[in-house]
Every structure is written in C-alpha cells, then in structure tokens.
Amino acid sequence: MTQQEQKKALGAGILQKTILFLNVLAALILLIVQITPRFSPKVFWIFEPISYTYPFFLLINIGFIIYWAISRNRFVFISIFIIILGYDKLQLFYRPSFLVIEEPETANSIKVMSYNVRLFDLYNWSGNKKTRSKIFELLTKEMPDITCFQEYYHSDKPDFANNDTLNKLLKSPYRQIQYGLTLYNDFHWGLATYCKYPIINKGLVFFKEGSTNFGMFCDVLYKGDTIRVYNVHLQSNHFKKKDYEFIANPDSGSKEDIVNGAMSIITHIKKGVIKRTEQVDNLSAHMASCKYPILICGDFNDPPYSYAYNTISHELKDCYTEKGKGFGISYNGSFLPYRIDYILHSKYFECLKYSMVRKKLSDHYPVVVTLKTKHKD
C-alpha cells in the first residue's frame, strides 16, 4: 500500500469513527428524549421542553440509519434499536395511510369535534371579516353530536352573541358553558360543550378566575348509559407579540436583543410547563375517580411526547393512533407545528374515523372523530 493510500485509509477510518461517535451520541439523546415524558417537570422543569425535540432527533437517527444502510455496515442497528425501544412515541408522531382502515358508522356511533376557535376571530387576526361565518359553515357541514370548544367567546351584544346561534346551528339543545374571564359584564371568554344528548351533571376540574385555561366536565346520558365528557384547555405559554417576532426572526437585532429574546421565550415556557403540570395532575386524579366511560377533548398546549400527554392518556386511547393519518399536526400558528389538540377515550368507545379539517380559520385545526360505543341494547 502506498503512502497516499495509507493516508486515504487513515482519513476514511477517522471519518467513520467520527460518524459512529455522532450516531451513538444522537441515539443516546433520543433515548433520553423518549423517556423524559415519564418524569414530572416538578422534579426538573426542563424535562418537558427536552421532550419537544423528539421529531428532530428522530429524523437525525433516521439519517444515520440511511447512511449505514448505504454503507452496508452493521452500525445501522444502533439507531434502529433505539427507535424500536421508543416505538410508542413513533406512532404518536406519524402514521402511514396504508395502516388506516376507516370503518362504517353504526347505530351506536357518535360524532365528536374538538376545536380551539381562537375566539371566533374576534380581533380579526385572520384579516378576513368572514372568518366567523366560515367557522359556522364548517360546523354546519360537520354537525357533530358533541362539540367541545376552547378559546370560546360570547358577547351579550348582538354582533358576537354566539350561544343561541350555536345552539340552533348545531341542533344541540344541551350545553355546558363556563367563562373564566368576563369584561364589562358583556364579553365572556372560556370553554363550551354543545351536546345533542341530555347533560345530567356538570362541574369544574381545575379553574382560576380571570384565566381562559381550565378544565370542566359534563355527564351525558346516551341510550341509558352515562358518559363523562371532559373539555380542557391546558395552560398556554402566553407568548407576547415581541416573542413571536423573535421566533420569526431570531437573528435580527443586537446580541443583547437575541439574549433577551431567548430568555423571554425560556421564561414563558418554564411558567407554562409548571402550570400545565399542576393542571394535568389535578385532571388525572379527577379522571381516576370517575366511574363512567371517559371522553376527553381539548387543547393540551403540549405535543404527544410530553408529560402532559403521557399522564392524561394513561389507560385511554388516542383517536389519532387508531385512525389518524400522516403527521397529525393540529397547530398552525407561529410557534412549532405540533399536534396539541386531542380526543382521547376509554375502552367503552372504539374510533371508526379520524380527520382534521385543514382550514385556516383559527390557529388550530378542528379534530373530528366518529366513535362507536359498546352500548348493549
């Protein structure tokens, strides 16, 4: 072997060892990311935002698998093994269409929608004054049996008087509406559940006056059975306008501006994580004491590989993992595109269909599912 060939072989060896080292490092980080949702952010709050990086490190490890597969190297199994260990997270991230077989509706089918309507575009964020009427058109087309709204808004004045309008539009004579914030005795913000079946009991799970982030439940009488429907809007990070501007252009401004912008984002995330953890723990304890079949709809403000989702979904089924397709991204706002809107259920139900109506009428897409109950006639 010539000296030039020796140098070439040495360089190739060093390159492979470097790539191997990076692969092992990426695999270990992915492993950590996969297990962090099991630990409460009360112990160490940074666990929660660490879990958000799952898609990033998953894709990096897939890249290493492709590299080693092309090289026909046994190191291909490093990332494969770690991804298989976290298979439960993988199915929360993406579902191929060929795995999904939708089933026909039955006599015991219930259509359910969960929708963060962003106050029905009260402040004209969309730049289109017809957005509210288009949301109503969407609801008329879907006609759910149970509809759970987050960031619900009603005005006692006629321009945005949504309560009676939605009762008639959805043909839902029963409803549960709870306001967390009321201004000038006329303008109300909160949650709303509209239902075609009788509501025989209702209450709050976690609630703070002056906040629009809370949870409530109602017990619905369906063909002689009682179903508990939770409608929740977990704590948001409450980013300000300047935070969204920084997210859109993090490199703009001086070094001091960049540091201040990053610190503001971290501060808001930390506050949101701690508050969501408290809410999730309260919600989980409340559900554990429930003797009825459970249906939970809501905006969790957290992706499916988070402590919030991991805790709430315990012993429940996720409609997306049953009948969802693709990436399932439900948030279309300025922050990271994640699936943060959910419909979960107990074993009393079986999901027949899952869809997300991809119309940008809010910063969230509505989640629509058809469920079959195990009701015995």
C-alpha positions as a printed Julia matrix, in Angstrom:
377×3 Matrix{Float64}:
   0.0    0.0    0.0
   1.41   3.35  -1.0
   1.79   6.24   1.45
  -1.05   8.08  -0.29
  -3.32   5.05   0.02
  -2.39   4.74   3.73
  -3.33   8.4    4.32
  -6.59   7.87   2.47
  -7.42   4.77   4.52
  -6.48   6.57   7.74
  -8.71   9.52   6.81
 -11.59   7.19   5.99
 -11.15   5.41   9.33
 -11.17   8.67  11.27
 -14.29   9.82   9.37
 -16.13   6.59  10.12
 -15.21   6.76  13.81
 -16.4   10.36  13.95
 -19.71   9.45  12.3
 -20.06   6.48  14.65
 -19.45   8.73  17.66
 -22.06  11.22  16.46
 -24.51   8.38  15.81
 -24.06   6.97  19.33
 -24.47  10.46  20.78
 -27.65  11.12  18.77
 -29.03   7.7   19.75
 -28.38   8.33  23.46
 -30.04  11.75  23.25
 -33.06  10.21  21.5
 -33.26   7.59  24.26
 -33.27  10.34  26.91
 -35.89  12.3   24.97
 -38.09   9.19  24.73
 -38.11   8.6   28.49
 -38.39  12.21  29.77
 -42.24  12.31  29.5
 -42.36   9.75  32.29
 -40.82  12.2   34.75
 -42.75  15.07  36.28
 -41.47  18.55  35.4
 -41.92  19.29  39.11
 -38.63  17.42  39.58
 -36.83  19.27  36.8
 -38.91  21.54  34.57
 -36.51  21.28  31.61
 -37.66  17.65  31.11
 -40.75  18.95  29.3
 -39.1   21.14  26.59
 -36.47  18.41  26.13
 -39.28  16.05  25.1
 -40.32  18.52  22.37
 -37.1   17.72  20.47
 -38.23  14.16  19.71
 -39.02  14.79  15.99
 -35.63  16.48  15.48
 -33.55  13.66  16.97
 -35.76  11.01  15.39
 -35.0   12.42  11.95
 -31.28  12.63  12.74
 -31.25   8.96  13.73
 -33.16   8.0   10.6
 -30.45   9.84   8.67
 -27.79   7.68  10.32
 -29.78   4.53   9.51
 -29.86   5.53   5.84
 -26.1    6.28   5.88
 -25.12   2.94   7.44
 -27.59   1.04   5.23
 -25.99   2.51   2.09
 -22.58   1.66   3.54
 -23.86  -1.86   4.38
 -22.46  -1.5    7.88
 -23.7   -3.32  10.99
 -23.79   0.01  12.85
 -27.17   0.53  11.18
 -28.73  -1.32  14.12
 -27.7    1.33  16.7
 -30.43   3.82  15.79
 -32.88   1.1   14.75
 -32.68  -0.4   18.24
 -33.26   2.96  19.99
 -36.21   3.84  17.73
 -37.79   0.43  18.35
 -37.43   1.0   22.1
 -39.47   4.16  21.66
 -42.0    2.75  19.2
 -44.86   4.1   21.31
 -43.55   7.62  20.59
 -43.05   6.91  16.89
 -46.72   6.08  16.32
 -47.65   9.35  18.03
 -45.51  11.25  15.53
 -46.52   9.76  12.17
 -48.98   7.2   10.84
 -48.78   5.91   7.25
 -52.06   5.99   5.34
 -51.87   2.29   4.41
 -52.19   1.36   8.1
 -55.55   3.07   8.43
 -58.83   1.38   7.58
 -61.85   3.53   8.3
 -64.98   1.71   9.36
 -68.63   2.49   8.59
 -70.85   4.16  11.15
 -73.19   2.05  13.25
 -76.39   2.59  15.22
 -74.22   3.35  18.25
 -71.97   5.93  16.54
 -71.23   9.36  17.99
 -69.54  12.16  16.06
 -67.31  14.35  18.21
 -65.39  17.55  17.47
 -62.75  19.38  19.49
 -61.95  22.87  18.22
 -59.93  25.79  19.56
 -61.78  28.55  17.69
 -59.5   31.41  18.77
 -62.46  33.5   19.96
 -64.13  33.06  16.54
 -61.55  35.52  15.18
 -62.84  38.28  17.45
 -59.88  40.58  16.74
 -59.72  39.75  13.04
 -56.31  38.04  13.3
 -57.03  36.3   10.01
 -57.54  39.59   8.18
 -60.83  38.26   6.87
 -64.05  39.54   8.4
 -65.89  36.45   7.12
 -63.85  34.02   9.23
 -66.51  33.7   11.95
 -69.22  32.9    9.41
 -66.88  30.39   7.73
 -66.36  28.66  11.09
 -70.14  28.41  11.38
 -70.29  26.94   7.86
 -67.69  24.34   8.83
 -69.71  23.4   11.92
 -72.9   23.15   9.86
 -71.17  20.82   7.43
 -69.72  18.55  10.12
 -72.72  18.61  12.51
 -71.11  16.8   15.48
 -73.18  15.17  18.19
 -70.78  16.55  20.81
 -68.74  19.7   20.16
 -66.07  20.95  22.56
 -64.81  24.5   22.03
 -61.68  26.0   23.54
 -60.99  29.75  23.49
 -64.73  30.17  23.28
 -66.15  33.68  23.15
 -69.63  35.09  23.64
 -70.87  38.66  23.8
 -74.18  39.72  25.29
 -74.32  42.23  22.46
 -75.76  41.01  19.11
 -72.6   41.23  16.96
 -70.87  38.26  18.67
 -73.75  36.59  20.52
 -72.63  33.01  19.88
 -74.53  30.98  22.49
 -78.0   30.86  20.99
 -76.63  30.93  17.44
 -74.61  27.75  18.04
 -77.49  26.03  19.83
 -79.61  26.38  16.72
 -76.81  25.82  14.23
 -75.56  22.61  15.86
 -79.09  21.48  16.75
 -77.74  20.76  20.21
 -80.31  21.62  22.88
 -77.92  20.79  25.75
 -74.78  22.72  26.6
 -72.21  23.48  29.25
 -70.6   26.91  29.07
 -68.09  28.17  31.61
 -66.42  31.57  31.46
 -63.03  32.1   33.03
 -62.89  35.76  32.13
 -65.65  38.36  31.81
 -65.08  42.03  31.0
 -67.57  44.89  31.35
 -70.27  42.29  32.18
 -70.77  41.79  28.42
 -67.74  39.99  26.99
 -67.03  36.39  28.01
 -64.07  34.05  27.4
 -63.94  30.34  28.29
 -64.96  26.81  27.28
 -68.17  25.44  25.8
 -69.55  21.94  25.18
 -72.62  21.54  22.96
 -74.41  18.2   23.0
 -77.39  16.54  21.32
 -77.88  14.28  24.32
 -79.06  15.27  27.82
 -76.45  16.61  30.24
 -77.35  15.33  33.71
 -74.38  16.66  35.69
 -71.57  19.16  35.2
 -68.64  20.64  37.07
 -65.12  22.09  37.01
 -61.83  20.23  37.27
 -59.26  22.99  37.63
 -60.28  26.6   37.44
 -58.84  30.04  38.12
 -60.89  33.2   37.88
 -59.52  35.52  35.22
 -57.94  32.73  33.16
 -59.18  31.06  29.98
 -57.05  27.97  30.63
 -59.03  25.48  32.71
 -60.99  22.24  32.53
 -64.59  21.17  33.01
 -66.68  18.03  32.68
 -70.27  17.09  31.96
 -72.04  13.74  32.32
 -74.03  12.89  29.2
 -76.91  10.44  29.09
 -76.58   8.28  25.97
 -79.08   5.44  25.4
 -79.32   4.72  29.1
 -75.55   4.91  29.7
 -73.71   7.82  31.33
 -70.62   9.17  29.56
 -68.3   11.73  31.13
 -67.05  14.35  28.66
 -64.05  16.43  29.67
 -63.33  19.67  27.84
 -59.91  21.09  28.74
 -57.64  23.92  27.68
 -54.3   23.5   29.43
 -52.07  26.43  30.24
 -50.56  28.14  27.23
 -47.1   29.71  27.2
 -48.66  33.16  26.74
 -46.04  34.44  24.35
 -46.24  38.16  23.69
 -46.11  39.86  20.31
 -42.39  40.52  20.7
 -41.82  36.81  21.45
 -43.47  35.76  18.21
 -41.43  38.38  16.37
 -38.27  36.9   17.88
 -39.32  33.36  16.95
 -39.89  34.5   13.35
 -36.52  36.36  13.15
 -34.21  35.18  15.96
 -31.08  36.54  14.27
 -32.35  40.11  13.94
 -31.12  42.77  16.34
 -28.06  43.04  18.54
 -26.53  40.28  20.67
 -28.29  41.79  23.67
 -31.63  41.64  21.84
 -31.03  37.99  20.93
 -30.17  37.07  24.54
 -33.17  38.97  25.91
 -35.44  37.39  23.29
 -34.23  33.87  24.09
 -34.57  34.45  27.86
 -38.14  35.71  27.39
 -39.06  32.55  25.45
 -37.47  30.31  28.11
 -39.23  32.18  30.93
 -42.65  31.82  29.28
 -42.07  28.12  28.54
 -40.98  27.47  32.15
 -44.09  29.16  33.57
 -46.32  27.28  31.14
 -44.71  23.91  31.91
 -45.07  24.31  35.69
 -48.69  25.43  35.45
 -49.63  22.66  32.98
 -48.07  20.08  35.28
 -50.31  21.2   38.16
 -53.38  21.13  35.92
 -52.55  17.73  34.45
 -52.01  16.17  37.88
 -55.39  17.52  39.05
 -57.1   16.32  35.89
 -55.52  12.86  36.12
 -56.67  12.46  39.74
 -60.19  13.59  38.81
 -60.41  11.08  35.94
 -59.1    8.28  38.16
 -62.08   8.76  40.48
 -64.62   8.7   37.62
 -66.82   5.59  37.42
 -68.16   6.38  33.92
 -66.65   5.87  30.45
 -64.47   8.88  29.64
 -64.22  11.07  26.56
 -61.69  13.88  26.77
 -61.37  16.68  24.21
 -59.04  19.59  24.35
 -56.11  21.77  23.55
 -53.27  20.43  25.72
 -50.73  23.02  24.5
 -48.22  20.16  24.51
 -47.16  17.59  21.9
 -47.87  13.87  22.34
 -44.33  13.15  23.57
 -44.77  15.29  26.69
 -45.51  14.72  30.37
 -48.96  16.26  29.94
 -50.0   13.84  27.2
 -48.28  10.86  28.83
 -50.16  11.46  32.09
 -53.61  12.25  30.67
 -53.58   9.43  28.12
 -52.8    6.76  30.73
 -55.29   3.9   30.22
 -57.03   5.89  27.47
 -56.91   5.51  23.7
 -55.88   8.27  21.32
 -58.16   8.57  18.28
 -55.18   9.65  16.15
 -53.23   6.45  16.89
 -56.32   4.44  15.99
 -57.45   6.08  12.75
 -55.22   9.1   12.11
 -53.07   9.59   9.0
 -49.84  11.48   8.35
 -48.21  13.78  10.9
 -51.44  14.93  12.54
 -50.25  18.5   13.11
 -53.14  20.46  14.62
 -51.47  23.79  15.42
 -50.87  26.17  12.51
 -49.73  29.27  14.41
 -46.35  30.98  14.67
 -44.76  28.53  17.13
 -43.59  24.98  16.39
 -46.02  22.91  14.27
 -47.12  20.17  16.65
 -50.17  18.04  17.36
 -51.54  19.64  20.51
 -55.3   19.05  20.06
 -56.66  15.68  21.11
 -59.67  13.43  21.5
 -58.97  10.53  23.89
 -61.36   7.9   25.16
 -61.77   4.89  27.44
 -62.36   1.34  26.22
 -66.12   1.88  26.15
 -65.52   3.52  22.76
 -63.87   2.44  19.54
 -62.71   5.0   16.99
 -64.12   4.44  13.49
 -62.93   7.6   11.74
 -60.47  10.43  12.43
 -60.0   13.61  10.47
 -58.58  17.08  10.82
 -60.3   19.84   8.86
 -57.35  21.73   7.4
 -58.95  25.14   7.0
 -57.04  28.08   8.49
 -59.93  29.73  10.27
 -58.15  29.62  13.63
 -54.57  28.91  14.69
 -55.8   25.37  15.37
 -57.4   22.81  13.07
 -60.57  21.13  14.38
 -60.29  17.44  15.23
 -63.32  15.37  14.18
 -63.86  11.71  15.07
 -66.6    9.11  14.8
 -66.76   6.76  17.74
 -68.65   3.52  18.22
 -69.86   2.72  21.7
 -70.07  -0.72  23.25
 -73.6    0.06  24.35
 -75.74  -3.02  24.81
 -79.29  -2.6   23.55
